Amino acid sequence: MSVLAHVCRSCAHPMDWHDARNRGYTTCRCCHDGSGDPDPVPTLLPTTSWPSGIREGLWQPGSLRNAGTMHATRTCSCEGCREAAGGLTIREHPVATGRMEGSSSR
């Protein structure tokens, strides 16, 4: 599922890679030492299904991901993420729940 995330302006990784429990999964120095420079503007990290390559849905801000696993996380629900999720257009994300600019009624 696609997600809105705040990325680090130093290394461009999602900020949750800087969390202590995730540091063992990357060799990135910035992520490893926990120092990050989070971009306050969220970035859409789209995903596609395999093998068809269809764009997947968007986790809404505040959603629990990977429930019941050691990798469970909650998506960011800051005002910026809520606004971005509500403002996505169909061109930016085909299964967005926001306004559907450029869509046709045909």
TIVO-2410 file (N, C-alpha, C; in nm, 3 decimals):
# residues 106
REC num residu      c1      c2      c3 atome chaine
REC   1      M   0.084  -0.118   0.000     N      A
REC   1      M   0.000   0.000   0.000    CA      A
REC   1      M   0.089   0.124   0.000     C      A
REC   2      S   0.048   0.221  -0.078     N      A
REC   2      S   0.120   0.348  -0.085    CA      A
REC   2      S   0.106   0.423   0.047     C      A
REC   3      V   0.202   0.511   0.074     N      A
REC   3      V   0.202   0.582   0.201    CA      A
REC   3      V   0.259   0.723   0.183     C      A
REC   4      L   0.212   0.813   0.265     N      A
REC   4      L   0.273   0.947   0.274    CA      A
REC   4      L   0.375   0.940   0.386     C      A
REC   5      A   0.494   0.989   0.360     N      A
REC   5      A   0.600   0.983   0.461    CA      A
REC   5      A   0.682   1.111   0.458     C      A
REC   6      H   0.741   1.141   0.571     N      A
REC   6      H   0.837   1.251   0.578    CA      A
REC   6      H   0.973   1.189   0.552     C      A
REC   7      V   1.044   1.241   0.454     N      A
REC   7      V   1.176   1.187   0.421    CA      A
REC   7      V   1.284   1.276   0.480     C      A
REC   8      C   1.400   1.217   0.499     N      A
REC   8      C   1.515   1.290   0.552    CA      A
REC   8      C   1.576   1.373   0.440     C      A
REC   9      R   1.599   1.500   0.467     N      A
REC   9      R   1.659   1.587   0.365    CA      A
REC   9      R   1.807   1.557   0.348     C      A
REC  10      S   1.867   1.482   0.439     N      A
REC  10      S   2.009   1.448   0.427    CA      A
REC  10      S   2.031   1.323   0.342     C      A
REC  11      C   1.951   1.220   0.365     N      A
REC  11      C   1.974   1.092   0.296    CA      A
REC  11      C   1.858   1.048   0.207     C      A
REC  12      A   1.745   1.116   0.213     N      A
REC  12      A   1.625   1.087   0.133    CA      A
REC  12      A   1.552   0.959   0.173     C      A
REC  13      H   1.590   0.898   0.284     N      A
REC  13      H   1.517   0.782   0.334    CA      A
REC  13      H   1.398   0.830   0.417     C      A
REC  14      P   1.291   0.748   0.425     N      A
REC  14      P   1.181   0.783   0.515    CA      A
REC  14      P   1.233   0.797   0.658     C      A
REC  15      M   1.176   0.889   0.733     N      A
REC  15      M   1.226   0.918   0.868    CA      A
REC  15      M   1.215   0.797   0.961     C      A
REC  16      D   1.123   0.705   0.938     N      A
REC  16      D   1.114   0.590   1.028    CA      A
REC  16      D   1.236   0.499   1.016     C      A
REC  17      W   1.316   0.513   0.911     N      A
REC  17      W   1.441   0.437   0.901    CA      A
REC  17      W   1.540   0.484   1.006     C      A
REC  18      H   1.521   0.603   1.062     N      A
REC  18      H   1.610   0.657   1.163    CA      A
REC  18      H   1.574   0.609   1.303     C      A
REC  19      D   1.459   0.543   1.317     N      A
REC  19      D   1.418   0.490   1.448    CA      A
REC  19      D   1.514   0.380   1.491     C      A
REC  20      A   1.539   0.372   1.620     N      A
REC  20      A   1.635   0.273   1.672    CA      A
REC  20      A   1.601   0.131   1.629     C      A
REC  21      R   1.475   0.097   1.624     N      A
REC  21      R   1.439  -0.042   1.590    CA      A
REC  21      R   1.460  -0.075   1.442     C      A
REC  22      N   1.480   0.025   1.357     N      A
REC  22      N   1.500   0.002   1.214    CA      A
REC  22      N   1.643   0.022   1.168     C      A
REC  23      R   1.730   0.069   1.252     N      A
REC  23      R   1.866   0.104   1.210    CA      A
REC  23      R   1.947  -0.013   1.160     C      A
REC  24      G   1.915  -0.133   1.202     N      A
REC  24      G   1.991  -0.251   1.161    CA      A
REC  24      G   1.963  -0.294   1.018     C      A
REC  25      Y   1.865  -0.233   0.954     N      A
REC  25      Y   1.826  -0.274   0.819    CA      A
REC  25      Y   1.893  -0.191   0.710     C      A
REC  26      T   1.976  -0.096   0.747     N      A
REC  26      T   2.041  -0.011   0.647    CA      A
REC  26      T   2.184   0.019   0.689     C      A
REC  27      T   2.267   0.046   0.593     N      A
REC  27      T   2.405   0.086   0.622    CA      A
REC  27      T   2.421   0.237   0.614     C      A
REC  28      C   2.313   0.309   0.592     N      A
REC  28      C   2.316   0.455   0.580    CA      A
REC  28      C   2.365   0.516   0.712     C      A
REC  29      R   2.469   0.597   0.704     N      A
REC  29      R   2.527   0.657   0.825    CA      A
REC  29      R   2.427   0.748   0.896     C      A
REC  30      C   2.355   0.827   0.820     N      A
REC  30      C   2.257   0.918   0.876    CA      A
REC  30      C   2.149   0.841   0.953     C      A
REC  31      C   2.100   0.732   0.893     N      A
REC  31      C   1.998   0.650   0.959    CA      A
REC  31      C   2.054   0.581   1.083     C      A
REC  32      H   2.177   0.532   1.072     N      A
REC  32      H   2.239   0.459   1.182    CA      A
REC  32      H   2.262   0.543   1.306     C      A
REC  33      D   2.305   0.667   1.288     N      A
REC  33      D   2.332   0.748   1.407    CA      A
REC  33      D   2.208   0.822   1.456     C      A
REC  34      G   2.095   0.804   1.387     N      A
REC  34      G   1.969   0.862   1.432    CA      A
REC  34      G   1.956   1.010   1.407     C      A
REC  35      S   2.056   1.068   1.342     N      A
REC  35      S   2.045   1.210   1.311    CA      A
REC  35      S   1.976   1.223   1.176     C      A
REC  36      G   1.874   1.294   1.172     N      A
REC  36      G   1.801   1.313   1.048    CA      A
REC  36      G   1.750   1.455   1.039     C      A
REC  37      D   1.719   1.494   0.919     N      A
REC  37      D   1.664   1.627   0.895    CA      A
REC  37      D   1.530   1.607   0.824     C      A
REC  38      P   1.422   1.586   0.901     N      A
REC  38      P   1.295   1.555   0.838    CA      A
REC  38      P   1.237   1.671   0.758     C      A
REC  39      D   1.194   1.639   0.638     N      A
REC  39      D   1.124   1.737   0.555    CA      A
REC  39      D   0.982   1.747   0.610     C      A
REC  40      P   0.936   1.866   0.649     N      A
REC  40      P   0.802   1.879   0.704    CA      A
REC  40      P   0.693   1.852   0.602     C      A
REC  41      V   0.725   1.860   0.473     N      A
REC  41      V   0.627   1.834   0.368    CA      A
REC  41      V   0.630   1.684   0.336     C      A
REC  42      P   0.517   1.614   0.348     N      A
REC  42      P   0.516   1.471   0.321    CA      A
REC  42      P   0.538   1.439   0.173     C      A
REC  43      T   0.597   1.323   0.149     N      A
REC  43      T   0.622   1.273   0.015    CA      A
REC  43      T   0.538   1.148  -0.007     C      A
REC  44      L   0.475   1.137  -0.123     N      A
REC  44      L   0.400   1.016  -0.156    CA      A
REC  44      L   0.498   0.909  -0.199     C      A
REC  45      L   0.497   0.796  -0.129     N      A
REC  45      L   0.578   0.680  -0.165    CA      A
REC  45      L   0.483   0.576  -0.223     C      A
REC  46      P   0.464   0.579  -0.355     N      A
REC  46      P   0.366   0.488  -0.417    CA      A
REC  46      P   0.418   0.346  -0.427     C      A
REC  47      T   0.326   0.252  -0.422     N      A
REC  47      T   0.359   0.111  -0.442    CA      A
REC  47      T   0.268   0.057  -0.551     C      A
REC  48      T   0.312  -0.051  -0.613     N      A
REC  48      T   0.231  -0.117  -0.716    CA      A
REC  48      T   0.221  -0.265  -0.683     C      A
REC  49      S   0.114  -0.324  -0.730     N      A
REC  49      S   0.095  -0.467  -0.708    CA      A
REC  49      S   0.190  -0.545  -0.799     C      A
REC  50      W   0.217  -0.666  -0.760     N      A
REC  50      W   0.304  -0.750  -0.841    CA      A
REC  50      W   0.227  -0.874  -0.878     C      A
REC  51      P   0.229  -0.920  -0.997     N      A
REC  51      P   0.311  -0.879  -1.110    CA      A
REC  51      P   0.241  -0.779  -1.203     C      A
REC  52      S   0.120  -0.740  -1.174     N      A
REC  52      S   0.043  -0.657  -1.268    CA      A
REC  52      S   0.087  -0.511  -1.273     C      A
REC  53      G   0.151  -0.462  -1.169     N      A
REC  53      G   0.199  -0.324  -1.169    CA      A
REC  53      G   0.090  -0.220  -1.150     C      A
REC  54      I  -0.023  -0.259  -1.093     N      A
REC  54      I  -0.133  -0.165  -1.069    CA      A
REC  54      I  -0.103  -0.086  -0.942     C      A
REC  55      R  -0.121   0.046  -0.950     N      A
REC  55      R  -0.096   0.133  -0.835    CA      A
REC  55      R  -0.188   0.091  -0.721     C      A
REC  56      E  -0.130   0.076  -0.602     N      A
REC  56      E  -0.206   0.031  -0.486    CA      A
REC  56      E  -0.266   0.149  -0.411     C      A
REC  57      G  -0.358   0.118  -0.323     N      A
REC  57      G  -0.427   0.219  -0.244    CA      A
REC  57      G  -0.335   0.291  -0.148     C      A
REC  58      L  -0.385   0.395  -0.087     N      A
REC  58      L  -0.309   0.480   0.004    CA      A
REC  58      L  -0.349   0.452   0.148     C      A
REC  59      W  -0.250   0.424   0.234     N      A
REC  59      W  -0.278   0.417   0.376    CA      A
REC  59      W  -0.317   0.557   0.420     C      A
REC  60      Q  -0.430   0.571   0.481     N      A
REC  60      Q  -0.473   0.702   0.529    CA      A
REC  60      Q  -0.390   0.743   0.650     C      A
REC  61      P  -0.368   0.872   0.669     N      A
REC  61      P  -0.291   0.918   0.786    CA      A
REC  61      P  -0.351   0.864   0.915     C      A
REC  62      G  -0.263   0.814   1.001     N      A
REC  62      G  -0.305   0.758   1.129    CA      A
REC  62      G  -0.338   0.610   1.125     C      A
REC  63      S  -0.322   0.545   1.008     N      A
REC  63      S  -0.352   0.402   0.993    CA      A
REC  63      S  -0.243   0.316   1.053     C      A
REC  64      L  -0.282   0.201   1.107     N      A
REC  64      L  -0.187   0.104   1.161    CA      A
REC  64      L  -0.144   0.012   1.048     C      A
REC  65      R  -0.013   0.006   1.024     N      A
REC  65      R   0.044  -0.080   0.921    CA      A
REC  65      R   0.111  -0.201   0.986     C      A
REC  66      N   0.103  -0.315   0.921     N      A
REC  66      N   0.168  -0.439   0.968    CA      A
REC  66      N   0.125  -0.475   1.111     C      A
REC  67      A  -0.004  -0.461   1.137     N      A
REC  67      A  -0.057  -0.492   1.271    CA      A
REC  67      A  -0.021  -0.635   1.310     C      A
REC  68      G   0.013  -0.653   1.436     N      A
REC  68      G   0.042  -0.786   1.489    CA      A
REC  68      G   0.183  -0.835   1.458     C      A
REC  69      T   0.267  -0.752   1.400     N      A
REC  69      T   0.404  -0.792   1.371    CA      A
REC  69      T   0.502  -0.702   1.447     C      A
REC  70      M   0.628  -0.742   1.448     N      A
REC  70      M   0.728  -0.659   1.514    CA      A
REC  70      M   0.758  -0.533   1.433     C      A
REC  71      H   0.704  -0.525   1.311     N      A
REC  71      H   0.725  -0.408   1.225    CA      A
REC  71      H   0.602  -0.318   1.220     C      A
REC  72      A   0.511  -0.334   1.315     N      A
REC  72      A   0.390  -0.252   1.318    CA      A
REC  72      A   0.426  -0.105   1.337     C      A
REC  73      T   0.367  -0.021   1.255     N      A
REC  73      T   0.387   0.124   1.265    CA      A
REC  73      T   0.254   0.193   1.237     C      A
REC  74      R   0.245   0.316   1.276     N      A
REC  74      R   0.128   0.396   1.248    CA      A
REC  74      R   0.172   0.507   1.153     C      A
REC  75      T   0.095   0.526   1.045     N      A
REC  75      T   0.130   0.631   0.950    CA      A
REC  75      T   0.113   0.766   1.016     C      A
REC  76      C   0.191   0.862   0.970     N      A
REC  76      C   0.190   0.996   1.028    CA      A
REC  76      C   0.051   1.058   1.009     C      A
REC  77      S   0.004   1.124   1.111     N      A
REC  77      S  -0.127   1.188   1.102    CA      A
REC  77      S  -0.118   1.338   1.128     C      A
REC  78      C  -0.001   1.395   1.097     N      A
REC  78      C   0.014   1.539   1.117    CA      A
REC  78      C  -0.077   1.613   1.019     C      A
REC  79      E  -0.095   1.740   1.042     N      A
REC  79      E  -0.182   1.820   0.956    CA      A
REC  79      E  -0.137   1.817   0.810     C      A
REC  80      G  -0.005   1.821   0.788     N      A
REC  80      G   0.048   1.818   0.652    CA      A
REC  80      G   0.012   1.689   0.580     C      A
REC  81      C   0.020   1.576   0.649     N      A
REC  81      C  -0.014   1.448   0.588    CA      A
REC  81      C  -0.164   1.437   0.562     C      A
REC  82      R  -0.245   1.487   0.655     N      A
REC  82      R  -0.390   1.483   0.634    CA      A
REC  82      R  -0.429   1.570   0.515     C      A
REC  83      E  -0.369   1.688   0.504     N      A
REC  83      E  -0.398   1.776   0.391    CA      A
REC  83      E  -0.352   1.714   0.260     C      A
REC  84      A  -0.233   1.654   0.260     N      A
REC  84      A  -0.180   1.592   0.138    CA      A
REC  84      A  -0.268   1.476   0.093     C      A
REC  85      A  -0.314   1.394   0.187     N      A
REC  85      A  -0.399   1.280   0.153    CA      A
REC  85      A  -0.532   1.328   0.095     C      A
REC  86      G  -0.586   1.433   0.151     N      A
REC  86      G  -0.713   1.486   0.102    CA      A
REC  86      G  -0.699   1.559  -0.029     C      A
REC  87      G  -0.579   1.603  -0.061     N      A
REC  87      G  -0.559   1.681  -0.182    CA      A
REC  87      G  -0.502   1.604  -0.299     C      A
REC  88      L  -0.476   1.475  -0.282     N      A
REC  88      L  -0.422   1.398  -0.394    CA      A
REC  88      L  -0.524   1.393  -0.508     C      A
REC  89      T  -0.474   1.403  -0.628     N      A
REC  89      T  -0.561   1.396  -0.744    CA      A
REC  89      T  -0.552   1.258  -0.805     C      A
REC  90      I  -0.646   1.225  -0.889     N      A
REC  90      I  -0.647   1.096  -0.956    CA      A
REC  90      I  -0.523   1.078  -1.043     C      A
REC  91      R  -0.468   1.187  -1.097     N      A
REC  91      R  -0.347   1.177  -1.178    CA      A
REC  91      R  -0.226   1.143  -1.092     C      A
REC  92      E  -0.223   1.195  -0.969     N      A
REC  92      E  -0.111   1.167  -0.880    CA      A
REC  92      E  -0.120   1.027  -0.823     C      A
REC  93      H  -0.241   0.984  -0.794     N      A
REC  93      H  -0.262   0.854  -0.733    CA      A
REC  93      H  -0.400   0.802  -0.771     C      A
REC  94      P  -0.408   0.705  -0.862     N      A
REC  94      P  -0.535   0.660  -0.917    CA      A
REC  94      P  -0.639   0.615  -0.816     C      A
REC  95      V  -0.599   0.573  -0.698     N      A
REC  95      V  -0.698   0.528  -0.600    CA      A
REC  95      V  -0.705   0.624  -0.481     C      A
REC  96      A  -0.670   0.749  -0.506     N      A
REC  96      A  -0.676   0.850  -0.400    CA      A
REC  96      A  -0.820   0.872  -0.358     C      A
REC  97      T  -0.838   0.909  -0.233     N      A
REC  97      T  -0.972   0.935  -0.183    CA      A
REC  97      T  -1.007   1.082  -0.191     C      A
REC  98      G  -0.910   1.164  -0.232     N      A
REC  98      G  -0.934   1.308  -0.241    CA      A
REC  98      G  -1.006   1.346  -0.368     C      A
REC  99      R  -0.992   1.471  -0.407     N      A
REC  99      R  -1.061   1.520  -0.526    CA      A
REC  99      R  -1.009   1.449  -0.650     C      A
REC 100      M  -1.090   1.440  -0.750     N      A
REC 100      M  -1.060   1.362  -0.869    CA      A
REC 100      M  -1.040   1.451  -0.989     C      A
REC 101      E  -0.942   1.540  -0.986     N      A
REC 101      E  -0.917   1.630  -1.097    CA      A
REC 101      E  -0.877   1.551  -1.221     C      A
REC 102      G  -0.928   1.596  -1.334     N      A
REC 102      G  -0.891   1.534  -1.460    CA      A
REC 102      G  -0.963   1.405  -1.489     C      A
REC 103      S  -1.052   1.362  -1.401     N      A
REC 103      S  -1.125   1.238  -1.427    CA      A
REC 103      S  -1.242   1.267  -1.520     C      A
REC 104      S  -1.282   1.166  -1.588     N      A
REC 104      S  -1.392   1.179  -1.683    CA      A
REC 104      S  -1.512   1.103  -1.632     C      A
REC 105      S  -1.629   1.151  -1.665     N      A
REC 105      S  -1.751   1.080  -1.622    CA      A
REC 105      S  -1.791   0.975  -1.724     C      A
REC 106      R  -1.717   0.966  -1.833     N      A
REC 106      R  -1.749   0.866  -1.936    CA      A
REC 106      R  -1.701   0.730  -1.900     C      A
***
